Structure formats: C-alpha cells, structure tokens
Amino acid sequence: MFRRLRILVLLLVLATVAQSAWLARSRATEWKSSLQVAVYPIAGDGSSATAETLSRLREEQFEPIERFLEREARRQGIATLRPVDVSLAPVVSAKPPDPPGTRGALDTVLWSLHLRWWAWRHDQTAGPKPQVRLFVLFHDPDRTPALPHSLGLQKGMIGVVHAFAGPHMAAQNQVVIAHELLHTLGASDKYDPATNLPVYPQGYAEPQRQPRHPQELAEIMGGRVPLSDTEAEMPESLEQVVVGPETAAEIGWIRN
C-alpha cells in the first residue's frame, strides 16, 4: 500500500510539473513580448584560461543571439520588438547533474526532475526569474578538445550548454547557445546524430539551391553548413545561420 501511495504521489508531482512546463512554453511561444533568457556561466574545468574567460564575460557578448533571432523572426513575419532578451547571470560554482548513462524512460524523467531542482537551487538572478535558463559550461580546448553533448530541455525550458573558453571561440559558442535555446522552445534537431550531417531538406538553409552543394549557410537546428553529401562544417558565426520554416513552425513563428 505504501509503495502504491508513493507511486501515486510521484505521478501527481509529474503531472503538475508537466502542466506547468506546458503552460510556460505556450506563453513563451506566443511571441507577444520579449522572451527573457538568462545565461549562467560555469567553469567546466580548473583551467586558468577558463577562469579568465568567465572573468571577462559581459552581457553585450550575447547580443548577437538577440540580433540573430530578431532578424529571423522578422523574416518570418514576427513583429515583436526584440523577440529574445538575453541577460548574464552570476557565475555558478556547481555543475549540473550529468545525464543518465542509459536511455531508460524512468532514468530520463528522474534526471530531468533532478536538473530542474538543481537549476532552482542555483538560480541567483535578482528580480523576476527568466523564462529560459541556459547553464553554459566553459572548457579549455587544450584540456577538452571535444566537447560533451549539449542539451536543451523543452520541459522546464532549461539548457545545459558546453562551450569552449577563449575569445576566439565566442562566435561559434553563440551558434551552439542559440541552437540549445531553440530546443527549449520546442525545436527539434535536423541532423543525423550518427554523422552530424544536416538532414535534407529540413536541415538545409537553402534546400532549393542548384547545385545543392556546397551550401553557404546553416539551418540553426541542422547545425552545420553542408559542403557535400558527406561533409559539413560549423558556421563561423550567427551571420552564417538561418531559421528554416520547419523550425520556425516548431517555435510558433509560423502557425497553420
């Protein structure tokens, strides 16, 4: 009986959390006002290069994300002034919980709840809380040449983003942050996880281009600029990225 009661309580908690998350995302993707996004920097390692990057972070360094989304929103007919407002939160000293090693549904649900609880505990922003929280872990590329996989959760509107330390990586970091931000709003990946190649046509910025390759731009959820059927490269900055029609529909910019 006690075990059944515990399961019932857990199901009620999950239902309440799911409903709250759905309402929050629904309001966010109405695009009637600016979406409030906060970036929480975290040191991914003990490197001096990482520490220096965190000490030099300024809010204006994330303005390219705001300009990119304003440009693309206007291209899709969204007239909201500054669709996304990105603020810089204080540095977080703790690291978020690692995702589960297995893909079991229960493990994933429990990790998602743990992450949301952890995010609530470490949210040190003053004033009204942001609608989207992006925890960005910076890594010294000399120590971590290949970054762990970043995650953007639609439930809870939380992102865990892995980025490289150093000013020379700032522009590409902005691409990754924007990608995970759109995940929290309901956008899906448009690349093949086995190859990291954008999926045609939805993962291409210009699917009608002739010849198809090489492309010059990346679709934000495709993640890379397709150069051939077997090659693609990271865009240099958000100036080389667009939001395709399928992604625009997923985040509420295009409505049927």
N, C-alpha and C positions, 0 to 999 in steps of 0.2 A: 504493500500500500504506500509506504514512504517513498519507494523508488518511483512509483507512478505519479505521486504528487510532485516530486522533483522534476520529472519529465514535463508534466503539465505546466509548472511554473516557468520552466525554460522555454516551452513553446509560446507561452503568453508574452514573455520578455522578447523573444524573437519577433513575434507578430507586431508588438508595439514599436520595436526598433525599425522593422521593415516599413511600417506605415509612416513613421516619422521621416525616414530617409526618402520615401517616395514623395511625400508632400514637399520636402525641402528641394528635391531635384526638380519637381514640377514647377515650383515657384521660380527657381533659378533659371529654367529654360523658357520662361515666358518672355524674357528679354525686355521687360518693361522698365528696368533700371539697371544700373551697373552691378555686375556680379562681383562681390567682394572676395578677393583671393589673397591669402597670406602665405608667404614663403618662410619656412622655418629652417635656417641653416644648421647643419650638424657636421661635426668633424668625423669623417669616416675612418680616419686613422690618426696616429700621433705625429704625423709629419709636420715639420716647420713650414713647408710650402702650403700645406692645407691650413694651418693656423693663420698664416699671413693672408691667404685668400679670404678667410672668414672675417679677419680684422678689416679688410678693405672693402667688404661688400657695402653697397649703398643702394637705396631703393630705386634710384634712377637707372640702375643697371638692368632692371626688369621692364623698363618702359618699352623696349622692342616687342615684348609679348603683347602689351596693350595695343601698340600701333598695328601689329600684325592682325590681331583679332578685330580691331575696328575696321581696318582695310577690307578684310574678308567678309565681315558682317555687312558692310555697305554694298559690297559686290553682290550679296545675296538679298539685298533689299531691306536689311535691318537698320533702322534709323536711330537706334539708341545711341546717345552720346556716350562714348567710351563704354562699350559693352562689358569690358573687364577692367577692374581697378585692382592692381597688384600692390600689396604692401609688404614690407620686410619686417618680420617678427624678430624678437631677440634670439640669439643663438641658444639652441637646445643642447644640454650637456649629455643627455642619454640617447641611446639608439633605439629605434623602434623594434618590436619583436620580429624575428625572422619568419618568413612564410613557411608553412609546413613542408616537410620533405616529400610527403605523399600528396596525392591529389584526391583523397577521400573527401566526400561532401561534408561530413561532420567536422573533420580537421580544418577544412577551409572556413566553415562557419565560425568555429571557435576562435580561429586565428583572427578573423575579421572583427569579431567582438572584442578580442584582446587588443587589437590595434586601435579600435575606436576608444576603448577605455584608456589606453596609453596616451593617445592624442589628447583626450580631455585632460588628463593629469598634467601634460606638459605644454598646454596652451597658455602662454604667458602674455598674450596680446592684451593691451589695455583697451577698454571701451567695448563696443559691440563686437561680438565674435564673427569672424569671417564665415562666408558660406562654404568656401573651399579651403582646405588646409593642405599645403604641399610641404612635406618634410624632405629637404634636399640634403643628402649626404655627399660631401665633397671628398674626393680621394686624390692623393698624389699619384699622377700617372707613372712615376718612377717606381712606385710600390705596387700599384694596381693597374697594369697595362690594359686589362679587360674588365669592364665594369659589371657588377651584378645586374640582374634584370630589374628594371624599374616597374612600378605598379601604380595604377590609378583605379581606385575603387569607386564605382558608382554608388554603392550602398555606404553611406556615411560621407561621401564626397571628400575622400582623403587620398592623397598621393604620397608614395614613398619613391623618391627620385634619386638615382645615383648619377653624380656628375663629376667631371674632372676639375681639380684645382688648377689655378693659373689663369691669368687674364687672357692668354691666347686661346683658351677653350670656352670663353664666355658666350660667344655667338652660337656655337653648336650646343652648349648647355641649354640655351634658351629654346632651341628646337625641341630638345627632349622634354623640358618642363612644359612647353605648350602641348606636346603630344599627350603627356600624362594628365594635364589639366582637362583636356577634352575627353579623356577616358572617364573622369569623374562626372561628366555631364551626359554620358551615355554613348559616346563614340566608340566604335569597335576597331580593332586592328585590321589593316588591309594589306598585310604582308604575310608571306608563308613563314611560319616560325621555324621550319626546318632549314630554310635557305636564307631568310631575312630579305628575300626579294619581294618587291611590291606585287600584289595580285592584279592582273589585268581583268577588267578595265578600272575597277573602283579604286585601286591603289595608285593609279596614274593621274598626274596633274593634267595632262593633255592626251587623253586616250585616242582622240581622233587624229593625232599628228601623223603625217606621212612624210617620210617613212617613220615608223613607230619609234625607232631608236636611232640615235640617242635622244632621250628627253632632256630638257633643260631645267625643269622644275620638279619638285617633290610634292606629292599629296601628303598632308600632315600625318595622317594615320597610316599611309604607306611607308612613311619614314625615310625613304631614300630616293635618290634620282636614278631611274632606270637607264642604264647605258646600253644594255643589250639583253637578250633573253636570259643571260647567266651572270650579268654584272650589274651592280648598283653601288652608288656612293652616298655618303652622308651629305646633305646640303651644307653649304658653308655658313648660312645664316637663315633667318626667317624671311629675308628678302627673296630667297630662292624656294619658298614654300607657299602652297595654296591650300584652301579647304575645299575639297571636292563636293559634288552635290549629294552623295550618299552620306558623308559625314555631316554636312550642313543639315540634312533632314534628321539625322540621329540626335543632334543637339538642339533642334527646334527652330532652326533658321528657315527651313522650308516646311510648310505644312500642307497636307493634302486638302 
